[in-house]
């Protein structure tokens, strides 16, 4: 039963890849939709209790997603916006951290250096 379900998911992923260009959607968005449908909170409500296996599967999926993104990248187009992308990602993280630290500091009344740390 598990192999049948895995085969169905893989076939749906291949089908999603084929129709993603026609719909104008990224294939990874359709992959996430398939995962939501088959997940424990989705329509099929497939339960899982082996969290170590889930972590391994998700790590493998992340490797695939990163490979897929790099494989389909047009380097000539990416070079022109690489500096802006690095600056945006760096400052985006810094600004998000600053805002989160400030809000956590206000809500939990922690000192500023402790604010981004988890509250026990």
Rosetta silent file (secondary structure, phi, psi, omega in degrees, C-alpha in Angstrom):
SEQUENCE: XXXXXXXXXXXXXXXXXXXXXXXXXXXXXXXXXXXXXXXXXXXXXXXXXXXXXXXXXXXXXXXXXXXXXXXXXXXXXXXXXXXXXXXXXXXXXXXXXXXXXXXXXXXXXXXXXXXXXXXX
SCORE:     score description
SCORE:     0.000 S_00000001
   1 L     0.000  -38.817 -179.396    0.000    0.000    0.000 S_00000001
   2 H   -65.095  -41.578 -179.737    2.860    2.358    0.842 S_00000001
   3 H   -66.096  -37.721  177.226    4.528    1.747   -2.518 S_00000001
   4 H   -63.476  -44.417  179.130    1.287    2.390   -4.368 S_00000001
   5 H   -64.473  -41.620  177.866    0.804    5.653   -2.516 S_00000001
   6 H   -63.865  -39.898  178.321    4.404    6.700   -3.197 S_00000001
   7 H   -64.331  -39.657  178.557    3.964    5.881   -6.892 S_00000001
   8 H   -63.594  -43.207  179.593    0.788    7.977   -7.030 S_00000001
   9 H   -63.382  -43.303  179.925    2.558   10.938   -5.428 S_00000001
  10 H   -65.021  -41.814  177.910    5.480   10.665   -7.853 S_00000001
  11 H   -64.265  -39.404  176.351    3.148   10.430  -10.849 S_00000001
  12 H   -64.670  -36.647  177.625    1.224   13.472   -9.628 S_00000001
  13 H   -65.896  -40.902  177.294    4.515   15.351   -9.233 S_00000001
  14 H   -64.696  -43.186  178.269    5.515   14.486  -12.806 S_00000001
  15 H   -62.976  -40.671  178.979    2.079   15.567  -14.032 S_00000001
  16 H   -63.296  -37.964  177.689    2.369   18.814  -12.023 S_00000001
  17 H   -62.987  -40.338 -178.321    5.721   19.506  -13.657 S_00000001
  18 H   -68.473  -38.403 -176.151    4.203   19.065  -17.113 S_00000001
  19 H   -91.795   -7.733 -177.156    1.223   21.359  -16.514 S_00000001
  20 H   -63.032  -39.430  179.887    3.038   24.016  -14.464 S_00000001
  21 H   -66.893  -38.062  179.787    4.266   25.843  -17.561 S_00000001
  22 H   -67.039  -35.735 -178.865    0.796   25.826  -19.106 S_00000001
  23 H   -83.892  -14.630 -177.957   -0.769   27.251  -15.955 S_00000001
  24 L    76.620   22.150  179.216    1.995   29.790  -15.450 S_00000001
  25 L  -110.168  149.527  173.798    2.666   28.512  -11.922 S_00000001
  26 L   -66.580  142.513 -179.355    5.972   27.367  -10.468 S_00000001
  27 H   -62.926  -33.946 -178.994    6.183   23.583  -10.282 S_00000001
  28 H   -64.946  -30.331  176.052    7.279   23.756   -6.655 S_00000001
  29 H   -65.814  -40.648  177.104    3.990   25.427   -5.747 S_00000001
  30 H   -68.945  -34.268  175.835    2.125   22.497   -7.258 S_00000001
  31 H   -62.289  -41.852  178.620    4.446   20.092   -5.406 S_00000001
  32 H   -64.864  -37.736  177.651    3.533   21.798   -2.135 S_00000001
  33 H   -63.073  -42.183  176.786   -0.150   21.488   -3.002 S_00000001
  34 H   -61.534  -42.973  177.725    0.273   17.764   -3.597 S_00000001
  35 H   -62.563  -37.575  178.343    2.029   17.467   -0.243 S_00000001
  36 H   -68.796  -35.982  179.151   -0.791   19.306    1.482 S_00000001
  37 H   -66.880  -40.955 -176.569   -3.387   17.030   -0.088 S_00000001
  38 H   -88.361   -7.715 -175.878   -1.577   13.871    1.003 S_00000001
  39 L   -71.739  176.670 -176.933   -0.462   15.181    4.411 S_00000001
  40 L   -68.231  -22.316  176.836   -1.894   14.371    7.824 S_00000001
  41 L  -104.049    4.987 -178.027   -4.060   17.509    7.722 S_00000001
  42 L   -86.493 -164.474 -178.096   -4.994   17.192    4.049 S_00000001
  43 L   -67.532  -37.842 -177.086   -7.899   15.493    2.352 S_00000001
  44 L   -84.752  -17.740  176.161   -6.439   12.010    2.602 S_00000001
  45 L    48.436   54.228  178.400   -5.261   12.469    6.225 S_00000001
  46 L   -78.927  114.336 -177.124   -2.379   10.031    5.981 S_00000001
  47 L   -78.975  154.607  171.613   -1.015    9.754    9.545 S_00000001
  48 L  -145.350  146.442  178.752    2.634    9.443   10.404 S_00000001
  49 L  -130.272   -2.656 -179.180    4.377    8.944   13.711 S_00000001
  50 L   -95.638   90.035 -174.308    7.966    8.348   12.637 S_00000001
  51 H   -72.782  -28.691  177.179    9.375   11.855   12.930 S_00000001
  52 H   -66.028  -42.490  176.403   12.972   10.794   12.265 S_00000001
  53 H   -63.720  -40.954  178.970   11.913    9.300    8.922 S_00000001
  54 H   -61.665  -40.895  178.238    9.919   12.441    8.147 S_00000001
  55 H   -63.710  -40.804  178.780   12.993   14.575    8.839 S_00000001
  56 H   -65.775  -42.320  178.956   15.093   12.443    6.501 S_00000001
  57 H   -64.241  -43.597 -179.535   12.473   12.609    3.752 S_00000001
  58 H   -66.937  -36.047  176.647   12.113   16.373    4.142 S_00000001
  59 H   -64.856  -42.064  175.914   15.893   16.845    4.058 S_00000001
  60 H   -63.704  -39.501  178.123   16.043   14.845    0.839 S_00000001
  61 H   -65.799  -37.836  178.091   13.170   16.874   -0.582 S_00000001
  62 H   -64.510  -40.229  175.881   14.969   20.090    0.330 S_00000001
  63 H   -60.864  -43.833  178.872   18.076   18.897   -1.512 S_00000001
  64 H   -62.269  -43.633 -178.669   15.900   18.120   -4.533 S_00000001
  65 H   -63.678  -42.572  179.481   14.211   21.541   -4.379 S_00000001
  66 H   -67.550  -40.411  176.691   17.542   23.351   -4.181 S_00000001
  67 H   -62.513  -45.382 -178.813   18.971   21.264   -7.019 S_00000001
  68 H   -61.099  -43.377  179.200   15.862   21.870   -9.115 S_00000001
  69 H   -63.862  -41.881  178.903   16.047   25.624   -8.497 S_00000001
  70 H   -72.419  -32.605 -178.777   19.728   25.767   -9.426 S_00000001
  71 H   -68.547  -36.493 -178.383   19.309   23.495  -12.419 S_00000001
  72 L   -92.507    5.960 -177.593   16.635   25.687  -14.002 S_00000001
  73 L   -77.831  133.013  174.994   18.395   28.953  -13.194 S_00000001
  74 L   -90.828  104.537 -173.207   19.408   31.128  -16.118 S_00000001
  75 H   -65.304  -30.314  179.503   22.830   32.376  -14.991 S_00000001
  76 H   -65.446  -39.433  178.076   22.965   35.187  -17.529 S_00000001
  77 H   -75.797  -33.747 -176.596   19.800   36.705  -16.093 S_00000001
  78 H   -71.708  -32.360 -178.187   20.788   35.970  -12.475 S_00000001
  79 H   -61.472  -35.604 -177.449   24.158   37.751  -12.684 S_00000001
  80 H   -70.162  -24.700 -178.892   22.516   41.096  -13.313 S_00000001
  81 H  -115.014   13.116 -176.930   20.436   40.912  -10.139 S_00000001
  82 H   -65.396  -43.046 -178.782   22.789   38.934   -7.867 S_00000001
  83 H   -63.386  -44.795  179.127   24.004   41.967   -5.899 S_00000001
  84 H   -64.344  -37.387 -179.990   20.457   43.180   -5.276 S_00000001
  85 H   -66.296  -42.095  179.009   19.347   39.688   -4.237 S_00000001
  86 H   -65.986  -44.576  179.119   22.184   39.332   -1.713 S_00000001
  87 H   -63.549  -43.582 -179.636   21.562   42.798   -0.285 S_00000001
  88 H   -63.879  -43.170 -179.506   17.810   42.239   -0.088 S_00000001
  89 H   -67.886  -40.789 -179.868   18.156   38.881    1.617 S_00000001
  90 H   -65.993  -51.663 -179.060   20.761   40.140    4.098 S_00000001
  91 H   -70.305  -28.419  175.161   18.932   43.306    5.051 S_00000001
  92 H   -63.299  -42.332  177.045   15.610   41.472    5.031 S_00000001
  93 H   -65.739  -44.182 -179.346   16.908   39.084    7.686 S_00000001
  94 H   -63.166  -43.281 -179.704   18.375   41.935    9.725 S_00000001
  95 H   -67.902  -41.389  177.949   15.189   44.003    9.588 S_00000001
  96 H   -62.969  -41.578  177.823   13.003   40.992   10.415 S_00000001
  97 H   -64.073  -42.434  179.905   15.243   40.130   13.372 S_00000001
  98 H   -64.024  -44.624  179.854   15.143   43.712   14.641 S_00000001
  99 H   -66.100  -43.342  178.678   11.351   43.937   14.406 S_00000001
 100 H   -63.018  -43.149  178.650   10.883   40.509   16.016 S_00000001
 101 H   -60.539  -44.636  179.876   13.306   41.384   18.810 S_00000001
 102 H   -62.743  -46.097 -178.711   11.479   44.643   19.500 S_00000001
 103 H   -67.921  -39.634  177.115    8.038   43.021   19.564 S_00000001
 104 H   -66.419  -38.118  177.126    9.175   40.108   21.733 S_00000001
 105 H   -61.038  -42.325  179.563   10.863   42.575   24.068 S_00000001
 106 H   -68.781  -42.842 -174.346    7.606   44.498   24.417 S_00000001
 107 H   -74.285  -46.137 -175.294    5.397   41.452   24.833 S_00000001
 108 H   -97.276   -5.077 -179.522    7.518   39.310   27.156 S_00000001
 109 L    56.620   40.941  174.377    9.410   42.161   28.846 S_00000001
 110 L   -86.398  163.167  171.628   12.764   40.495   28.179 S_00000001
 111 L   -72.112  157.346 -175.065   15.997   42.362   27.912 S_00000001
 112 H   -59.214  -42.092  179.207   16.927   43.188   24.320 S_00000001
 113 H   -66.097  -26.704 -179.029   19.767   40.609   23.969 S_00000001
 114 H   -88.619  -12.323 -172.640   17.473   37.825   25.240 S_00000001
 115 L   -59.610  -40.482  179.955   14.443   38.802   23.164 S_00000001
 116 L   -76.942   -6.330 -179.174   15.219   36.684   20.069 S_00000001
 117 L   -82.675  152.275  179.061   15.873   33.621   22.247 S_00000001
 118 L   -63.466  142.950  179.779   13.056   31.133   22.992 S_00000001
 119 L   -92.200  125.866 -178.797   11.126   31.813   26.176 S_00000001
 120 L   -71.681    0.000    0.000   10.988   28.802   28.546 S_00000001
